[in-house]
Amino acid sequence: MPDVVYEGNNLNDPSQLTEGWHPAFLVQIGTEETPPDWERAKRSPKSWRWYFAVWEQAADVGRSAPEAQSQTTSTLFSPGGGKFDPSTAYRWHSELLGRRPVRGEHVNLDPMLPLPCRVKVHRTDKHGQPSEYATIKDLEHWSDGQALLTPDLRDKLATWHQMKHADGGPPPALSTLPPAPSTTSSLDKPAW
């Protein structure tokens, strides 16, 4: 019998990240079917998948390739109230915008991508065992990240994201952006 290996079909990279908060850039939000066996499917038959480029620490941004990590949320978009908490999608939009969307406001983050943020990573599975993959549990605004988003880094993120999804994954949102003019020489560019 030939050797066989199950390599899986995971959108996320096996992770080297530690537990805790990490610098990241949101590079795309896609829509997908919520698996019918998930409790969430009753409330939200569609889910949003949030795609991130994540580094261990801010000093790594622009110097090394990020990890590709993602997380899903429901498509419910509610500020909550009374006994209900705000939906995760609403909280994350609020963090990325730096303010709460107002009633009736149409919010589209796509033209603003990539957006700097910090993501909270857990590295254990539902049984409390160490996991090969990171789970993004939360997101917060990262104002210092905007200064790191140079035209060169924007180009690298677009190319990196496109390469990550070249195997038939969802179309990369960043590929629709025109290339930003580079202000650095090719000698200044990191290898990734």
C-alpha positions as CSV (number, residue, x, y, z in Angstrom):
1,M,0.0,0.0,0.0
2,P,1.4,3.5,-0.8
3,D,2.1,5.9,2.0
4,V,-0.7,8.3,2.5
5,V,-0.8,11.5,4.5
6,Y,-3.8,13.6,5.4
7,E,-2.6,17.2,5.0
8,G,-6.0,18.7,5.8
9,N,-7.6,21.7,4.1
10,N,-7.1,24.5,6.5
11,L,-7.3,28.2,5.7
12,N,-5.0,29.0,8.6
13,D,-1.3,28.3,8.9
14,P,-0.1,26.0,11.6
15,S,0.8,28.5,14.3
16,Q,4.0,29.5,16.1
17,L,2.2,32.3,17.9
18,T,2.0,32.4,21.7
19,E,-1.3,32.9,23.6
20,G,-2.2,36.6,24.0
21,W,-2.5,39.7,21.9
22,H,-0.6,40.0,18.6
23,P,-0.2,42.7,15.9
24,A,-2.2,42.0,12.7
25,F,-3.7,43.4,9.6
26,L,-7.2,42.5,8.5
27,V,-6.8,41.7,4.8
28,Q,-10.2,40.5,3.8
29,I,-13.7,39.7,5.0
30,G,-15.5,36.9,3.0
31,T,-18.9,35.4,3.2
32,E,-19.5,31.6,3.5
33,E,-22.2,29.2,4.5
34,T,-22.4,28.4,8.2
35,P,-22.1,24.7,8.7
36,P,-25.6,23.4,9.3
37,D,-24.5,21.5,12.5
38,W,-23.3,24.6,14.2
39,E,-25.6,26.2,16.7
40,R,-24.9,29.6,15.0
41,A,-26.6,28.3,11.8
42,K,-30.0,28.7,13.3
43,R,-29.5,32.4,13.7
44,S,-27.1,33.1,10.9
45,P,-27.1,30.7,7.9
46,K,-24.2,32.7,6.5
47,S,-21.0,33.6,8.3
48,W,-18.3,36.2,7.7
49,R,-14.7,34.9,7.6
50,W,-12.2,37.5,8.7
51,Y,-8.7,36.9,7.2
52,F,-5.7,38.3,9.1
53,A,-1.9,38.6,8.6
54,V,-0.6,38.0,12.2
55,W,2.9,38.5,13.7
56,E,4.2,37.5,17.1
57,Q,5.3,41.1,17.9
58,A,5.2,44.5,16.3
59,A,9.0,44.5,15.6
60,D,8.4,41.5,13.2
61,V,6.0,43.5,11.0
62,G,7.6,44.1,7.6
63,R,10.7,42.0,8.6
64,S,9.2,38.5,8.4
65,A,6.2,36.9,6.7
66,P,3.1,36.9,8.8
67,E,1.0,33.9,9.7
68,A,-2.3,33.5,7.8
69,Q,-5.1,33.2,10.4
70,S,-8.8,33.6,10.2
71,Q,-12.0,33.5,12.3
72,T,-15.7,33.4,11.5
73,T,-18.4,35.5,13.0
74,S,-22.1,35.5,12.3
75,T,-23.5,38.1,9.9
76,L,-25.6,39.5,12.7
77,F,-24.8,43.1,13.1
78,S,-26.3,44.4,16.4
79,P,-25.2,46.9,19.1
80,G,-27.0,44.8,21.6
81,G,-28.9,46.3,24.4
82,G,-30.8,45.2,27.5
83,K,-29.8,41.6,28.2
84,F,-28.0,41.1,24.9
85,D,-24.4,41.8,24.2
86,P,-23.3,43.4,20.9
87,S,-22.7,40.9,18.1
88,T,-19.0,40.0,17.5
89,A,-19.2,41.5,14.0
90,Y,-20.6,44.8,15.4
91,R,-17.8,44.9,18.1
92,W,-15.1,44.2,15.6
93,H,-16.3,46.8,13.1
94,S,-16.5,49.3,16.0
95,E,-12.9,48.5,17.0
96,L,-11.6,48.8,13.4
97,L,-13.5,52.0,12.8
98,G,-12.5,53.5,16.2
99,R,-16.1,54.3,16.9
100,R,-19.6,52.6,17.0
101,P,-21.5,52.7,13.8
102,V,-24.7,54.7,14.1
103,R,-28.2,53.5,13.4
104,G,-28.8,53.3,9.7
105,E,-25.1,53.8,8.7
106,H,-23.8,51.6,5.9
107,V,-20.4,50.2,6.8
108,N,-18.0,48.7,4.2
109,L,-14.5,48.0,5.4
110,D,-13.3,46.7,2.0
111,P,-12.1,50.0,0.7
112,M,-10.1,50.6,3.9
113,L,-8.2,47.2,3.8
114,P,-5.7,46.3,5.0
115,L,-6.6,47.6,8.5
116,P,-4.3,47.4,11.5
117,C,-5.6,45.6,14.6
118,R,-4.5,43.4,17.4
119,V,-5.9,39.9,17.7
120,K,-6.2,37.8,20.9
121,V,-4.9,34.3,20.2
122,H,-5.7,31.1,22.1
123,R,-3.7,27.9,21.4
124,T,-5.9,25.3,23.1
125,D,-8.7,23.2,21.6
126,K,-12.2,22.7,23.1
127,H,-10.8,20.0,25.4
128,G,-8.1,22.3,26.8
129,Q,-5.3,20.5,24.9
130,P,-2.5,22.4,23.0
131,S,-3.5,23.1,19.4
132,E,-1.3,23.2,16.3
133,Y,-3.5,26.1,15.2
134,A,-4.3,29.5,16.6
135,T,-7.9,30.5,17.5
136,I,-8.7,34.2,17.3
137,K,-10.9,35.1,20.2
138,D,-11.0,38.8,20.0
139,L,-9.9,41.9,18.1
140,E,-9.0,45.4,19.1
141,H,-8.0,48.7,17.4
142,W,-4.2,49.1,16.9
143,S,-3.5,52.8,16.2
144,D,0.3,52.3,16.1
145,G,-0.1,49.8,13.2
146,Q,-1.2,52.5,10.8
147,A,2.4,54.0,10.8
148,L,3.8,50.6,9.8
149,L,1.5,50.3,6.8
150,T,3.9,51.7,4.3
151,P,3.3,51.4,0.5
152,D,5.9,48.6,0.4
153,L,4.1,46.7,3.2
154,R,0.7,47.2,1.5
155,D,2.2,45.7,-1.7
156,K,3.7,42.8,0.2
157,L,0.5,42.0,2.1
158,A,-1.5,42.0,-1.2
159,T,1.0,39.6,-2.9
160,W,1.2,37.4,0.3
161,H,-2.6,37.2,0.6
162,Q,-3.0,36.4,-3.1
163,M,-0.4,33.6,-2.9
164,K,-2.0,32.2,0.2
165,H,-5.3,31.8,-1.7
166,A,-3.9,30.8,-5.1
167,D,-5.0,27.2,-4.5
168,G,-8.6,27.8,-5.3
169,G,-9.5,29.6,-2.0
170,P,-11.6,32.7,-1.8
171,P,-10.6,35.5,-4.1
172,P,-8.3,37.9,-2.3
173,A,-9.9,41.3,-1.7
174,L,-6.5,43.1,-1.7
175,S,-5.8,42.0,-5.3
176,T,-8.3,44.6,-6.5
177,L,-6.2,47.4,-5.1
178,P,-3.9,49.2,-7.4
179,P,-0.2,48.7,-6.5
180,A,1.0,51.4,-4.2
181,P,4.0,53.3,-5.4
182,S,7.1,52.0,-3.7
183,T,9.2,54.5,-1.7
184,T,12.0,52.0,-0.9
185,S,14.6,50.4,-3.0
186,S,14.6,46.7,-3.7
187,L,17.6,46.4,-1.4
188,D,15.4,47.6,1.6
189,K,12.7,45.0,1.0
190,P,12.4,42.0,3.3
191,A,12.7,38.6,1.6
192,W,9.1,37.6,2.3
